[in-house]
Amino acid sequence: MVNGVLYTTAGTRRAAVALDAATGELLWMHRLNEGERGEAAPRKLSGRGLTYWDDGGNGVILYVTPGYQLVALNARTGARIQSFGDGGIVDLKQNIDQDLEPTSEIGLHAAPIVAGNTIIIGAAHLPGGAPPSRTNVKGYVRGFDLRIGDRKWIFHTIPDADEFGNDSWLNDSWRSTGNTGVWAQMSIDPELNMVYFPVEAPTGDYYGGHRHGDNLFAGSVVAVDLDTGERAWHYQTVHHDIWDWDLPAAPVLLDITVDGRAIKALVLPTKQSYMFVLDRVTGEPVWPIPEVPVKQGDVPGEWYAPTQPIPTQPPALDEIDLGVDDLVDYTPELRARAEEIFAKYTVGWLYDPPTLAVADGTFGTLQLPSSTGGVNWPGGSADPETGFFYIYTKTQIGAIGLINDPERSDMDFIRGRPEGVSSRDTTRNIEGFPMIKPPWGRITGINMNTGDIVWQIPHGEAPDNIRNHALLGGTDIGRTGWPGRVGVLVTKTLVIAGESGTYTTETGEVGAMLRAYDKATGADIGAVYMAAPQTGSPMTYQVNDQQYIVVATSGGGRSGELLAFRLPE
């Protein structure tokens, strides 16, 4: 929201929209018909926002279309700025140090990020559990001139032959491997003139037999100079990723005081439910992050990293070590059914490797958290006055079973089910009921000056089909939390977050609640009704001396909407 105008993206073609922030009235809308280019986009629909830049005039709106085009608009009128790129558009599939077609598999649904005279753009691809090929487009990061759209620099997330990190790709695998983009939001420290970006996994989320080595800069947070793109430092959070533990959320920049020492910190949430806390000037860990030996697997052709970095502070925010004691036990039948599912898989710790899915054996390795987290793209929020950090995580089991399927992929192994095994055979729920104990979604408050968890609460109610499940036999399960992708908003006194699923509320309405918690204790303060679940993160702003909270919602049979709540005067 800027100068009384709320800007957002919306719709299946990702229109840029300007609304009156006090009334919701549509002021202007801009959208492109990208034809085949848009139809082939790996990241479609409304996206995750846009960027405002104060150019000293009317202001500039910048956003990336599904077809991977950067658009610059006059913030007052919505007209394209003709002096930027080609008539207000920069084709992001050009000038990327690789030959691409208009329909090549690369896009972005995150918002661009700007500072100084530079706009930085990442890249996203299709989900990579079963890619058709071991080769793909590389997801390089680029900086562009804000006024004219010319490329200023490019950072090769898969280093070229003469670049730092290339030796972490054995057998020249850097030449053929792709992905390794930055699909999450980035962060900028204008005082340090640095941009920080979290990098995803290389091609093949669960099998790395075609890319031996640690694979820099995959799974890394990288700090580069805003003006030149030159690397200042990096920190790899997972070596040779074969779990799809790519970095999903923006690094949060927070100044903290640890043992009397002032630190410009970077807090990096991960799918693994760990947070990597680094000095954002140097990249050094604030608390020790030892390299811990991990189990080596036996999938043919795979290469296994001998160790993985495990933070000591803060502790893991969610479950990371699955065992039989974690299985649901509301009733003896639920427990017995959960144990039957459990026995079909290899089970272990966070970094136990994927296994083959075999029809007459186990169906792969159970994963907790699943490959969608833990934490996902909404990330967390920090309180700059107290140094506290607030974040939602979900507790949900995934499974990685590897198969060879030459008809689907030229990779030796991809994620899948053995021939003759149905999705019903490999289910990880009991007639829809989760096989592990709740909470299935939670919000955590962490004191980042000490690295200690201060409070943790279940967030969200289970839907009606879970609360009233026949196998519960009438058992009241209370507030269990519910898995989703939920962002949190922190204010002077509150933490605010919407629920990720719908259910019958106490008033008899089917919907979800936007909840407020005491940020010091996690205690319930209040809630308001929403007809559909929250997507993304709430935002707050003030217009005409009145405070608003705006939430994006969709699901539960309803199309996407923005809901605005106004606080009492």
C-alpha positions as CSV (number, residue, x, y, z in Angstrom):
1,M,0.0,0.0,0.0
2,V,1.4,3.4,-1.0
3,N,-0.3,6.8,-0.8
4,G,-3.7,5.3,-0.2
5,V,-3.5,2.8,-3.1
6,L,-3.3,-1.0,-2.6
7,Y,-1.4,-2.8,-5.4
8,T,-1.7,-6.5,-5.9
9,T,-1.7,-9.2,-8.6
10,A,-4.9,-11.2,-9.3
11,G,-6.5,-13.7,-11.7
12,T,-5.4,-16.6,-13.8
13,R,-3.4,-14.3,-16.2
14,R,-1.7,-12.5,-13.3
15,A,-3.1,-9.0,-13.8
16,A,-1.6,-6.1,-11.9
17,V,-4.3,-4.3,-10.0
18,A,-4.6,-1.0,-8.1
19,L,-7.3,-0.6,-5.5
20,D,-8.5,2.2,-3.3
21,A,-7.0,1.1,0.1
22,A,-9.9,2.5,2.1
23,T,-12.8,1.1,-0.1
24,G,-11.4,-1.6,-2.3
25,E,-12.6,0.2,-5.4
26,L,-10.8,-0.8,-8.6
27,L,-8.6,2.1,-9.9
28,W,-6.9,0.3,-12.8
29,M,-5.9,-3.1,-14.0
30,H,-3.1,-4.2,-16.4
31,R,-2.8,-7.7,-17.9
32,L,-1.1,-9.4,-20.8
33,N,-2.5,-12.1,-23.1
34,E,0.7,-14.2,-23.5
35,G,-0.8,-16.9,-25.6
36,E,1.3,-20.1,-26.0
37,R,4.0,-18.6,-23.9
38,G,1.6,-18.1,-21.0
39,E,0.1,-21.5,-21.4
40,A,3.5,-23.2,-21.2
41,A,4.5,-21.3,-18.1
42,P,5.7,-23.4,-15.2
43,R,4.4,-21.0,-12.6
44,K,0.9,-19.7,-13.6
45,L,-2.0,-18.0,-11.9
46,S,-2.0,-14.9,-9.7
47,G,1.5,-15.1,-8.4
48,R,2.8,-13.7,-5.0
49,G,2.8,-10.0,-5.5
50,L,4.5,-7.0,-7.1
51,T,6.9,-4.2,-6.3
52,Y,6.6,-0.5,-6.0
53,W,9.5,1.8,-6.7
54,D,9.5,5.5,-5.9
55,D,11.0,7.1,-9.0
56,G,10.4,10.7,-7.8
57,G,7.3,11.0,-9.9
58,N,4.2,8.9,-10.1
59,G,5.9,5.8,-8.9
60,V,6.6,2.5,-10.7
61,I,4.9,-0.9,-10.4
62,L,7.1,-3.8,-11.4
63,Y,5.9,-7.4,-11.7
64,V,6.7,-10.6,-13.6
65,T,4.1,-12.3,-15.8
66,P,3.5,-16.1,-15.9
67,G,5.3,-16.1,-19.2
68,Y,8.4,-14.6,-17.5
69,Q,8.3,-11.0,-18.7
70,L,9.2,-8.1,-16.5
71,V,6.6,-5.3,-16.8
72,A,7.0,-1.7,-15.6
73,L,3.8,0.4,-15.1
74,N,3.0,3.9,-14.1
75,A,1.7,3.5,-10.6
76,R,-0.9,6.3,-11.0
77,T,-2.4,5.2,-14.3
78,G,-1.4,1.6,-14.9
79,A,0.1,2.4,-18.3
80,R,3.3,0.7,-19.4
81,I,6.4,2.9,-19.1
82,Q,7.7,3.1,-22.7
83,S,11.3,4.0,-21.7
84,F,11.7,0.7,-19.8
85,G,12.8,-2.3,-21.9
86,D,10.7,-2.7,-25.1
87,G,7.6,-0.6,-24.5
88,G,7.5,-1.3,-20.8
89,I,8.5,-5.0,-21.0
90,V,11.7,-6.9,-20.6
91,D,11.7,-10.4,-22.0
92,L,13.4,-12.4,-19.2
93,K,14.0,-15.4,-21.5
94,Q,16.6,-13.3,-23.3
95,N,20.0,-12.3,-22.2
96,I,20.2,-15.1,-19.6
97,D,23.5,-16.8,-20.8
98,Q,21.6,-19.8,-22.3
99,D,19.5,-20.2,-25.5
100,L,15.8,-20.3,-24.6
101,E,12.6,-20.5,-26.5
102,P,9.5,-18.4,-25.6
103,T,8.0,-21.6,-24.2
104,S,11.1,-22.8,-22.3
105,E,10.5,-24.0,-18.8
106,I,11.3,-21.0,-16.6
107,G,9.2,-18.4,-14.8
108,L,8.6,-16.8,-11.5
109,H,5.7,-16.2,-9.2
110,A,7.6,-14.2,-6.5
111,A,7.7,-10.4,-6.6
112,P,10.8,-8.7,-7.9
113,I,12.9,-6.9,-5.3
114,V,14.4,-3.4,-5.8
115,A,16.9,-1.1,-4.1
116,G,19.0,1.8,-5.4
117,N,19.0,1.6,-9.2
118,T,18.7,-2.2,-9.4
119,I,15.8,-4.7,-9.7
120,I,16.7,-8.3,-9.0
121,I,14.8,-11.2,-10.6
122,G,15.0,-14.9,-9.7
123,A,13.6,-18.0,-11.5
124,A,11.3,-20.9,-10.9
125,H,10.6,-24.2,-12.7
126,L,8.1,-27.0,-12.6
127,P,8.1,-29.3,-9.5
128,G,11.0,-31.7,-9.9
129,G,10.0,-35.0,-8.3
130,A,9.8,-36.8,-11.7
131,P,11.4,-34.5,-14.3
132,P,11.3,-35.9,-17.9
133,S,15.0,-35.2,-18.3
134,R,18.1,-34.8,-16.3
135,T,18.8,-31.6,-18.2
136,N,16.8,-28.4,-17.8
137,V,17.0,-24.6,-17.9
138,K,19.3,-23.1,-15.3
139,G,17.7,-20.7,-12.9
140,Y,20.2,-17.8,-12.9
141,V,19.7,-14.6,-10.9
142,R,19.9,-11.2,-12.6
143,G,20.0,-7.6,-11.7
144,F,18.5,-5.0,-14.1
145,D,18.7,-1.2,-14.3
146,L,15.5,0.2,-12.8
147,R,15.1,3.1,-15.3
148,I,15.7,1.4,-18.6
149,G,15.6,-2.3,-18.0
150,D,19.1,-3.2,-19.2
151,R,20.8,-6.2,-17.6
152,K,23.5,-5.0,-15.1
153,W,24.7,-8.4,-13.9
154,I,24.0,-12.1,-13.7
155,F,24.8,-14.6,-11.0
156,H,25.3,-18.2,-12.1
157,T,23.6,-20.3,-9.4
158,I,25.3,-23.3,-11.2
159,P,28.9,-21.9,-11.5
160,D,30.6,-21.9,-14.9
161,A,33.9,-23.7,-15.4
162,D,36.1,-20.8,-14.2
163,E,33.8,-19.7,-11.3
164,F,33.9,-20.4,-7.6
165,G,32.0,-23.5,-6.7
166,N,32.3,-25.3,-10.0
167,D,34.4,-28.0,-8.4
168,S,31.4,-29.0,-6.3
169,W,29.8,-30.5,-9.5
170,L,31.7,-33.7,-10.2
171,N,32.0,-35.3,-13.7
172,D,31.2,-32.0,-15.4
173,S,27.6,-32.4,-14.2
174,W,27.2,-28.6,-14.1
175,R,27.0,-28.6,-17.9
176,S,23.8,-30.6,-18.1
177,T,22.0,-29.9,-14.8
178,G,19.4,-27.2,-14.6
179,N,16.9,-25.7,-12.1
180,T,18.8,-24.3,-9.0
181,G,16.8,-21.2,-9.3
182,V,15.5,-18.7,-6.7
183,W,11.8,-19.0,-6.6
184,A,11.4,-17.6,-3.1
185,Q,11.4,-14.0,-2.1
186,M,14.8,-12.3,-1.7
187,S,15.9,-9.7,0.9
188,I,18.0,-6.5,0.6
189,D,20.1,-4.6,3.1
190,P,20.6,-1.2,1.5
191,E,23.1,-0.1,4.1
192,L,25.4,-3.0,3.3
193,N,24.4,-2.8,-0.4
194,M,23.7,-6.5,-0.4
195,V,21.0,-8.7,-1.7
196,Y,20.4,-12.2,-0.1
197,F,18.8,-14.9,-2.1
198,P,17.8,-18.5,-1.2
199,V,18.5,-21.1,-3.9
200,E,16.5,-24.2,-4.7
201,A,17.6,-27.7,-5.5
202,P,19.1,-28.8,-8.9
203,T,17.3,-31.0,-11.4
204,G,16.0,-34.1,-9.8
205,D,14.5,-33.3,-6.4
206,Y,15.0,-36.8,-5.0
207,Y,17.8,-38.4,-7.1
208,G,21.3,-36.9,-7.6
209,G,23.0,-39.7,-9.4
210,H,23.5,-37.5,-12.5
211,R,25.0,-34.6,-10.4
212,H,27.6,-36.0,-8.0
213,G,29.0,-33.5,-5.5
214,D,27.8,-30.9,-3.0
215,N,26.2,-28.9,-5.9
216,L,26.8,-25.2,-5.0
217,F,24.9,-23.0,-4.9
218,A,21.9,-25.2,-4.5
219,G,20.4,-25.2,-1.0
220,S,22.4,-22.0,-0.2
221,V,21.7,-18.5,0.9
222,V,24.0,-16.3,-1.2
223,A,24.9,-12.7,-0.5
224,V,25.9,-10.6,-3.5
225,D,26.7,-6.9,-4.1
226,L,23.6,-5.1,-5.2
227,D,25.3,-3.2,-8.0
228,T,27.7,-5.8,-9.4
229,G,26.3,-9.2,-8.5
230,E,29.7,-10.2,-7.1
231,R,29.4,-12.9,-4.4
232,A,30.3,-11.7,-0.9
233,W,29.6,-14.9,0.9
234,H,27.4,-18.0,0.8
235,Y,26.2,-20.7,3.3
236,Q,24.9,-24.0,2.1
237,T,22.2,-25.4,4.3
238,V,22.0,-28.9,2.7
239,H,24.7,-30.6,0.7
240,H,23.7,-32.5,-2.4
241,D,20.0,-32.2,-1.9
242,I,18.0,-35.4,-2.5
243,W,15.0,-34.6,-0.3
244,D,13.7,-31.4,-2.0
245,W,14.8,-29.3,1.0
246,D,15.2,-26.2,-1.2
247,L,15.0,-22.9,0.5
248,P,11.4,-21.7,0.3
249,A,11.2,-18.4,2.1
250,A,12.8,-15.0,2.2
251,P,15.8,-14.5,4.6
252,V,14.6,-12.2,7.4
253,L,17.1,-9.4,8.3
254,L,17.0,-8.7,12.1
255,D,19.4,-6.9,14.4
256,I,19.8,-8.9,17.6
257,T,22.0,-8.9,20.7
258,V,23.7,-12.2,21.7
259,D,25.7,-12.4,24.9
260,G,26.0,-8.6,24.9
261,R,27.2,-8.4,21.2
262,A,25.2,-6.5,18.7
263,I,24.8,-8.6,15.5
264,K,23.3,-7.8,12.1
265,A,21.6,-11.1,11.7
266,L,20.0,-13.0,8.8
267,V,17.3,-15.6,9.9
268,L,16.7,-18.2,7.3
269,P,13.7,-20.5,7.8
270,T,13.9,-23.9,6.1
271,K,11.5,-26.7,5.1
272,Q,13.5,-28.9,7.6
273,S,12.0,-26.8,10.4
274,Y,15.5,-25.5,11.4
275,M,16.4,-21.9,11.2
276,F,19.9,-20.9,10.1
277,V,20.9,-17.7,11.9
278,L,23.9,-16.0,10.3
279,D,25.8,-12.7,10.6
280,R,24.6,-11.1,7.4
281,V,27.8,-9.1,7.0
282,T,30.1,-12.1,7.0
283,G,27.9,-15.2,6.6
284,E,29.3,-16.7,9.8
285,P,26.8,-18.6,12.1
286,V,25.6,-16.8,15.2
287,W,25.5,-20.1,17.1
288,P,27.4,-23.3,16.2
289,I,26.2,-25.3,13.2
290,P,28.2,-28.5,13.3
291,E,28.5,-30.8,10.3
292,V,26.8,-34.0,11.5
293,P,27.5,-37.5,9.9
294,V,24.4,-38.8,8.2
295,K,23.2,-42.2,7.0
296,Q,24.5,-43.3,3.6
297,G,22.0,-44.9,1.2
298,D,22.3,-47.7,-1.4
299,V,20.3,-46.4,-4.4
300,P,22.3,-47.4,-7.5
301,G,24.4,-44.5,-9.0
302,E,23.6,-42.1,-6.2
303,W,26.3,-39.9,-4.5
304,Y,25.8,-39.2,-0.8
305,A,27.1,-36.2,1.2
306,P,28.8,-37.6,4.3
307,T,27.6,-34.8,6.6
308,Q,24.8,-32.2,6.9
309,P,24.8,-28.9,8.8
310,I,22.6,-29.0,11.9
311,P,21.9,-25.8,13.8
312,T,22.2,-25.9,17.6
313,Q,20.1,-22.8,18.2
314,P,17.2,-22.4,17.8
315,P,16.1,-26.0,18.1
316,A,14.0,-27.5,15.4
317,L,10.5,-25.9,15.4
318,D,8.7,-29.1,14.4
319,E,9.0,-32.9,14.3
320,I,12.1,-34.2,12.5
321,D,12.6,-37.7,13.7
322,L,9.7,-40.1,12.9
323,G,9.1,-43.1,15.2
324,V,6.2,-45.4,16.2
325,D,5.5,-43.2,19.2
326,D,4.5,-40.4,16.8
327,L,1.6,-42.4,15.4
328,V,-1.9,-41.3,16.1
329,D,-3.5,-43.1,19.1
330,Y,-6.9,-41.6,19.8
331,T,-8.3,-45.1,19.5
332,P,-6.8,-48.6,19.3
333,E,-8.1,-49.0,15.7
334,L,-6.5,-45.8,14.5
335,R,-3.2,-46.8,16.1
336,A,-3.3,-50.2,14.5
337,R,-4.1,-48.8,11.1
338,A,-1.3,-46.3,11.4
339,E,1.1,-49.0,12.3
340,E,0.1,-51.0,9.2
341,I,0.9,-48.0,7.0
342,F,4.2,-47.4,8.9
343,A,5.3,-50.9,8.2
344,K,5.2,-50.4,4.4
345,Y,8.0,-47.8,4.5
346,T,11.5,-47.2,5.6
347,V,11.4,-44.8,8.5
348,G,14.0,-42.6,10.1
349,W,15.4,-39.2,10.8
350,L,15.3,-36.0,8.8
351,Y,18.4,-36.8,6.6
352,D,17.9,-40.5,6.1
353,P,18.2,-41.0,2.4
354,P,15.4,-41.9,-0.1
355,T,15.0,-45.6,-0.9
356,L,13.7,-47.6,-3.8
357,A,9.9,-48.3,-4.0
358,V,9.5,-52.0,-4.5
359,A,6.2,-53.8,-5.1
360,D,7.1,-56.7,-2.8
361,G,9.0,-54.7,-0.3
362,T,8.8,-51.2,1.2
363,F,7.3,-48.3,-0.9
364,G,10.1,-45.8,-0.1
365,T,11.1,-43.6,2.9
366,L,8.7,-41.7,5.0
367,Q,9.6,-38.0,5.3
368,L,8.9,-35.8,8.3
369,P,8.5,-32.9,7.6
370,S,7.3,-33.6,4.0
371,S,9.1,-31.9,1.1
372,T,6.7,-29.0,1.5
373,G,7.8,-28.3,5.0
374,G,7.9,-27.5,7.9
375,V,8.2,-24.0,6.7
376,N,7.1,-23.0,3.2
377,W,7.0,-19.8,1.1
378,P,5.1,-17.4,3.5
379,G,8.1,-17.7,5.9
380,G,8.1,-15.7,9.2
381,S,7.9,-12.3,10.7
382,A,10.3,-10.5,13.1
383,D,9.7,-7.8,15.7
384,P,12.6,-5.3,15.4
385,E,11.9,-3.9,18.9
386,T,12.2,-7.1,20.8
387,G,14.3,-9.4,18.5
388,F,11.5,-12.0,18.5
389,F,10.6,-14.1,15.5
390,Y,7.2,-15.7,14.7
391,I,6.6,-18.5,12.2
392,Y,4.1,-21.1,11.2
393,T,5.1,-24.7,10.5
394,K,3.1,-27.8,9.5
395,T,3.5,-31.4,10.7
396,Q,2.8,-33.6,7.7
397,I,4.3,-36.8,6.5
398,G,5.6,-37.2,3.0
399,A,7.2,-40.2,1.2
400,I,10.0,-40.6,-1.2
401,G,10.0,-43.8,-3.2
402,L,12.3,-44.1,-6.2
403,I,11.5,-46.0,-9.4
404,N,13.1,-46.5,-12.8
405,D,10.7,-45.5,-15.5
406,P,12.3,-44.9,-18.9
407,E,9.0,-44.0,-20.5
408,R,8.6,-41.0,-18.2
409,S,12.2,-39.8,-17.8
410,D,15.8,-40.3,-19.0
411,M,16.9,-40.1,-15.3
412,D,17.9,-43.4,-13.7
413,F,15.4,-42.9,-10.9
414,I,12.4,-40.6,-10.3
415,R,9.8,-40.4,-7.6
416,G,6.9,-42.8,-8.2
417,R,5.1,-46.0,-7.3
418,P,6.1,-49.5,-8.4
419,E,4.2,-51.0,-11.2
420,G,1.0,-52.7,-10.0
421,V,0.9,-50.6,-6.8
422,S,-2.0,-48.1,-6.5
423,S,-2.2,-44.8,-4.8
424,R,-4.5,-46.5,-2.2
425,D,-1.7,-48.9,-1.4
426,T,0.7,-46.1,-0.7
427,T,-1.6,-43.8,1.2
428,R,-0.3,-42.1,4.3
429,N,-3.6,-41.5,6.0
430,I,-6.3,-43.6,7.5
431,E,-9.5,-43.1,5.5
432,G,-8.4,-39.4,5.3
433,F,-7.3,-39.2,9.0
434,P,-3.6,-38.2,9.5
435,M,-1.5,-41.1,10.7
436,I,0.6,-39.0,13.1
437,K,-0.4,-37.2,16.3
438,P,-1.2,-33.5,16.3
439,P,-0.6,-30.7,16.3
440,W,-0.6,-30.7,12.5
441,G,0.1,-27.0,12.3
442,R,1.6,-24.6,14.9
443,I,2.9,-21.1,15.4
444,T,6.1,-20.6,17.3
445,G,7.5,-17.5,19.0
446,I,11.4,-17.5,19.3
447,N,13.6,-15.0,21.2
448,M,16.4,-14.5,18.6
449,N,18.6,-12.9,21.2
450,T,19.0,-16.3,22.9
451,G,17.8,-18.7,20.3
452,D,15.1,-20.1,22.7
453,I,11.6,-21.1,21.9
454,V,9.4,-18.9,24.1
455,W,6.0,-20.3,23.2
456,Q,4.4,-22.7,20.7
457,I,0.7,-23.2,20.0
458,P,-1.5,-25.3,17.7
459,H,-2.9,-23.0,14.9
460,G,-6.0,-24.0,13.0
461,E,-8.9,-26.3,13.5
462,A,-9.3,-29.7,11.8
463,P,-12.0,-29.8,9.1
464,D,-15.4,-31.4,9.9
465,N,-14.5,-34.7,8.2
466,I,-11.6,-35.1,10.6
467,R,-13.2,-33.9,13.8
468,N,-16.3,-36.1,13.2
469,H,-14.4,-39.1,11.7
470,A,-16.1,-42.4,12.3
471,L,-12.9,-44.0,13.6
472,L,-12.7,-41.5,16.4
473,G,-15.8,-43.0,18.0
474,G,-17.0,-39.6,19.2
475,T,-13.6,-38.5,20.7
476,D,-13.2,-34.8,21.0
477,I,-9.8,-34.0,19.6
478,G,-9.8,-30.3,20.4
479,R,-7.8,-27.7,18.5
480,T,-5.2,-29.7,16.6
481,G,-3.8,-27.2,14.2
482,W,-4.0,-27.9,10.5
483,P,-1.4,-28.1,7.8
484,G,-1.2,-25.4,5.1
485,R,1.0,-22.5,3.9
486,V,0.3,-19.8,6.4
487,G,2.1,-16.5,6.9
488,V,2.0,-14.5,10.2
489,L,1.8,-10.8,10.8
490,V,3.4,-9.2,13.9
491,T,2.2,-5.9,15.3
492,K,3.0,-3.9,18.4
493,T,1.2,-6.4,20.6
494,L,-0.2,-9.2,18.5
495,V,0.6,-12.1,16.1
496,I,-2.1,-12.4,13.5
497,A,-2.7,-15.4,11.2
498,G,-5.5,-16.9,9.3
499,E,-6.4,-20.6,9.3
500,S,-5.6,-22.9,6.3
501,G,-8.7,-25.0,6.2
502,T,-12.5,-24.7,6.6
503,Y,-14.8,-26.2,9.2
504,T,-18.0,-25.5,11.0
505,T,-17.3,-22.6,13.4
506,E,-18.9,-22.1,16.8
507,T,-21.6,-19.9,15.2
508,G,-22.5,-22.6,12.7
509,E,-20.9,-21.0,9.7
510,V,-18.5,-23.0,7.5
511,G,-15.3,-21.1,7.0
512,A,-12.0,-20.2,8.7
513,M,-10.9,-17.7,11.3
514,L,-8.4,-14.9,11.3
515,R,-6.9,-15.3,14.7
516,A,-5.0,-12.9,17.0
517,Y,-2.5,-14.1,19.6
518,D,-0.7,-12.2,22.4
519,K,2.8,-12.0,20.9
520,A,4.5,-12.3,24.3
521,T,2.7,-15.5,25.4
522,G,0.8,-17.0,22.4
523,A,-2.5,-16.7,24.3
524,D,-5.7,-16.3,22.3
525,I,-6.9,-12.7,22.0
526,G,-9.7,-13.0,19.5
527,A,-10.8,-14.1,16.0
528,V,-13.0,-13.0,13.1
529,Y,-14.7,-15.1,10.5
530,M,-13.6,-15.6,6.9
531,A,-15.6,-17.5,4.4
532,A,-12.4,-19.2,2.9
533,P,-8.9,-20.0,4.2
534,Q,-6.0,-17.6,4.3
535,T,-3.4,-17.9,1.5
536,G,-0.1,-16.1,2.0
537,S,0.4,-13.6,4.7
538,P,-1.9,-10.8,6.2
539,M,-0.8,-7.2,5.8
540,T,-1.7,-4.1,7.8
541,Y,-1.7,-0.4,6.9
542,Q,-3.2,2.9,8.0
543,V,-5.4,5.2,5.8
544,N,-7.2,8.3,6.9
545,D,-6.2,7.6,10.5
546,Q,-7.8,4.1,10.4
547,Q,-6.0,0.8,10.7
548,Y,-6.8,-2.0,8.2
549,I,-5.8,-5.7,8.0
550,V,-6.0,-7.3,4.5
551,V,-6.0,-11.0,3.9
552,A,-5.9,-13.0,0.7
553,T,-8.3,-16.0,0.8
554,S,-9.3,-18.8,-1.4
555,G,-10.4,-22.4,-1.3
556,G,-13.3,-24.2,0.4
557,G,-15.2,-23.9,-2.9
558,R,-14.6,-20.2,-3.2
559,S,-12.6,-18.1,-5.6
560,G,-9.8,-15.9,-4.5
561,E,-10.7,-12.7,-2.7
562,L,-9.0,-9.9,-0.7
563,L,-10.8,-9.4,2.6
564,A,-10.2,-6.1,4.4
565,F,-10.9,-5.7,8.2
566,R,-11.0,-2.2,9.7
567,L,-10.1,-1.8,13.4
568,P,-12.6,0.1,15.6
569,E,-11.9,3.8,15.9
